[in-house]
């Protein structure tokens, strides 16, 4: 009997310790945090509609409010052919939702006095000194008097010349996509030649070569998305300012304090069974695709799009932000720095990715809702977040003390908006 009691006591201690050390915000009835269970069920209805219509294979959705998980559901399939049910600990390719993590890393170093947002990139990477801006010689793709292209043939690529940039690129330019570094303009084609991106390389070897790439526009003059190069340059700055490789910095300074145990730049073999299959929509339905070549690397740690994570892990990161920089007694940022991250840094330049936006601004690696009515968005003014090319999406609403998190592996912008609506209408106080 004494032995049985001691075993029970030991088990109780283990269970209590695990509940105290788990970093996930505790769960509870939605009504306890001012949300309606009945209305939150509409999130499931939205996801089911997209699954039934063949637009997505499955999804995991999470909502936290006032520091507690109000909703956490897995629906549909991780893999259609194998009929593998979606699981709550599934691993997703986060793509550009890696960018806010990089932003937090930079802001942590800023708080420590190791860099300033106004610092020229050349302070850390001398190759970025004296940048050039690409200008088109022949915007129509053919010089005066040149023969037109043969029938069915595309016009020749535009010729460019370069002029000196009016000023150097700054860290803020990189964080706000006002840098012109491989943003799809006239200088980007030269970038592929001057600075080829090899997934067998490293940030230390690759990023300095970007310094010779002509910019697509004058620094700070417009907003245009730098999908990889701009944020990968920030990753190299983190390495130089911290003395650690980028993956080591994120692991020791962000992932471990937040108990993000499954987040990394590539999934280990034991995690592969939890990786969600990637699909793209075709007229015939969802078609399985391989992980893109730009992501298939174990050495080029891309802060622009390289992280893999789980819903629970990424919720820890987002919950830290909604808590003004801290979670479970671990503070990564001061509240005023989160304010800075969530402020509009680009005036009226923000145009979104491939669309014109009203009522929106752009902060430090995050999109910011400035006027929800003009933007036709349901989040509170001041909410901020970002999404990924494969359909992942999150936002932080500090006014409502809320995080919304959508994890899928098919791009679908309308689903993001419908998910936001289903979450916000469930708030009843």
Residue, then its C-alpha position, 0 to 999 in steps of 0.5 A: x500500500x505504501x509503495x502504491x501511494x508513493x507511485x501515485x504521489x510521484x505520478x501526481x508530481x510529474x503531471x503537475x510539473x508538466x502542467x506548470x511548464x507547458x507553454x501553451x496558453x491554458x484552454x477553457x470554455x469560450x464563454x469564460x473569455x467572452x466568446x460564444x461556443x456556438x458562434x466559434x463553431x462557425x470557424x469549423x463550418x467555414x473550413x468544412x466548406x473549403x474542404x468540401x469544395x476541394x479548395x483545401x485538403x484540411x486545416x488546423x485553426x486556433x484562437x486564443x483570447x485573454x491568454x486562454x485557448x478558446x478554439x483548437x481544431x483539426x479538420x480534413x486530411x494531411x494527405x489525400x491519397x493516404x487518407x491521413x487525418x489532419x492532426x493538431x500537432x501537424x507540421x506546416x511550411x510557414x513560408x513568409x510567416x517566418x518573416x515576423x520571427x526574423x523581425x522579432x530577432x532584429x528588434x531583440x538586438x535593437x533593444x540590446x543596443x547591438x543595432x539601430x533601425x537607421x543603421x546602414x546595412x553596410x555597417x554589418x555587410x560592407x558589400x552593401x556600400x554605395x548601392x546602385x539603382x537599375x533604370x530601364x533603357x528600353x521599357x518596351x523591351x526593344x530599342x528604337x529601330x530594333x526588329x520586332x520579335x518573331x511571331x510567337x516569341x516573347x520580346x527580349x528582356x529590357x536593357x538596364x543601366x544603373x545610377x547611384x542610389x540616393x542613400x544607403x539601404x537601412x535595416x528599416x528598409x529591409x524590414x518594411x519592404x521599401x528596399x528594392x532588393x530583388x523585388x521583381x523590378x528591373x534589377x532583379x534579373x541581374x540579381x539572378x546572374x550576379x547573386x545566384x541563390x544556392x540552397x547548398x550555400x550559407x547566409x555568410x557566403x550568399x548575402x554579401x553577394x547581394x550587395x552588388x545587385x542593382x536595386x529596383x528603385x530608390x531606397x524608401x521610395x516605394x513598397x514592393x515585396x522582397x520575398x527572400x533577399x531582403x529578409x535573408x539579409x536581416x538574418x545575416x545581420x542577426x548572425x553578425x550582431x549576435x555572434x551566432x548562426x541565425x538558426x542558433x539565435x532563433x533556437x536559443x533566444x526565441x524557440x527555447x524560451x517560448x517552448x517552440x519545440x517543433x519549429x526549425x528550418x527543416x523537419x528532422x526524420x522523426x518529425x516527417x510523418x507529421x508534415x502536411x502534404x503540399x497541394x496546388x489547385x488545378x481545374x481538376x482539383x487539388x494536385x500534390x506538389x513537392x516542396x519547392x527547391x528554394x525551401x529544400x535546404x539544410x544550410x541556407x537559413x531563410x528568415x524570409x520563408x524557411x521555417x517549419x512549425x506547428x500550430x501550437x508552436x506558432x501560437x506561442x510566438x503570437x501569444x508573446x506578441x499579444x502579451x506585449x513581448x512576454x509569455x510565461x515569465x519569459x520576456x523577449x521584447x518590451x511593450x514599447x518595442x511591440x508598439x513599434x513593430x505594430x506601427x505603420x512605418x511606410x506612410x501611404x506606400x503599402x500596396x500589398x502583394x499583387x493588389x492595391x490596399x486601402x486602410x492598411x499599413x506596414x510595420x516591421x515585417x508585419x501588415x497593420x490594420x489602420x482602418x478596418x472599414x476602409x480595408x474591409x477587414x474584421x480585425x480591430x484597428x491596430x491589429x497586425x500579422x502576416x501570412x505565407x505562400x502556402x496558406x498559413x495566416x495569423x494576426x494579433x489583436x491586442x485590443x481584444x487580447x486575441x490571436x487568430x491562427x490558420x494553418x493550411x498548405x494550399x494558397x487561398x486568400x479568401x479563406x483567410x478573410x472568411x476565417x477572420x470573420x468567423x473568429x471576430x463574430x464569435x466575440x460576444x463581450 
